[in-house]
């Protein structure tokens, strides 16, 4: 939490593929006692919704063909989100895979991720998401991924859209952070690496700051 108060993160995402919602509100309130950065819901289901959040990524799994995650769960959650009166960020969620183990999100949603070797498919999917009214695109390699989203894929997707691009999954080292930023990522999501060693956030943030200063 001390790292958050020292400005090493711009926001905190709360949610997960397998967790329920019974402790979400308490968790958000705990985080807010230690930092002023926005706490945004990144829900894996309609139970992970709390009015104490500063906003929600209203996800639609546009890379899959499972209607339940394209619109079904969203219909279920919409009245709850409206009642919470929190800002909604419609987000096109695109899962990609480098050929490693099946991610938890892919397993639970019963959808196949876009292969990393098909950047043109990811780019077309992202463009369709923007045309459908999405305000952000989230490229996800999966929690604990052994391979991060490639620079080529990030670049192809970013060049096809005009909305913010969020990238997550498998990011643990400064080189990966710099490559993703240079390729066009606007937001990087770091999860597993921080759970294993919170201090890695300092190293990753410093790498970004150094890269920005070099290009100024």
C-alpha angles and dihedrals in degrees: 000000000000090000090057092052089051093057101253092134131043095206143354122235117209121197143065146202097256108022123102127226104247095102101031097100093046091048093051092049090050092052091048091056088064104038144026095214116114117270109215126191115238096182127198091188142004092268092068095076125115133169090221091072121099093225146333135239098228096208129205115184096226094167091064135064098219104118091204090069096034094058112332099083090039091058088050093050100040098086091047092051092047090051090052090055093214124146113269123216109194103218131188106221115208121184117203131185135204092200098271128123118321110268122237090245092053092048096048095044093043092226132129117238120232109262114249087232090065104066091152091062091050091048093050091047092051091048091051089050091054091048089052089057104265113157095204140017122221118202108198127189091179136260110298092007115178090216125041123220105285122248090237092056093046091050094048093049094044092051091054098052139050098205128087117287120217119196128190144158131075096017110142109131136063092242091057091050094050093046092051093049093047090049091056110271111152096189129027121201115209116187122139094037091056092046089056095043120003091194090067086079089070092053094047094046092049090051090056093046091050091050091050092050091051091056097044 
